């Protein structure tokens, strides 16, 4: 039987979310129905709201950092039982047959579906998800609010950290939800972290230092020494030349956002010296299987600000304005 749920619905780009009642069907074969306990608020949600992702489908229920309890399962959803706590990440489904899927690069699948972008996400009391793309959360992640940001900020941060290589001096541009998780893992790995924030944001710089950054300053400043690698979480293309200038010869700059403003024209000398400029896209199920074990070993702790589901618009506005330290998390009313 369908159930009645509440959801924050985005009817089109540039519009506010609207709290709505709607019917949610029984799970189809291979799906599970999940009662949402918490859903993180991610910068990607802002890109969906602003119409910056061409794959987005409207109307849509945003949210792809979902933690919840399995309420019922469809046929062939054998990996989970009623009562299991699971996470629902950005990658909702892939074709499983294309060249990318067959060569362990399912994050690049051209037919991929995305939670909160092409399929309704977790800004709701319940959602449907493909069981094969859910993440089992063991008892070490008993707090759903603390776990929620790990489903994207943590996962994409982990993928970006791996893409950055093994360099010991790591720069992080944009100290938001992903950065506050990545810095903990990088320090656990023995790296030195240099945090770059919005110019003049003393609060974020202090926050970065409390998490182990050895230096923190505005993105308009140069680090005190050359970096081995840098990760850009801020979706600001103008930071790419700055990051390239900050890394040593042979260093690497990783663009971690799903959307970024245009990269300005820059002199070739910034890239010369075998510096590398790369991006990361989406995530894979293997990323999740690896990351949650690493996060537990590194004793990662998320800093969260809880908001009621009905206050999602306010939470998104705070994120846009840089007023969120750590991650905002929505709780069903």
Order of alpha helices (4+ residues) and beta strands (2+ residues): beta-beta-beta-alpha-beta-beta-beta-alpha-beta-beta-beta-alpha-alpha-beta-alpha-beta-alpha-beta-beta-alpha-beta-beta-alpha-beta-alpha-beta
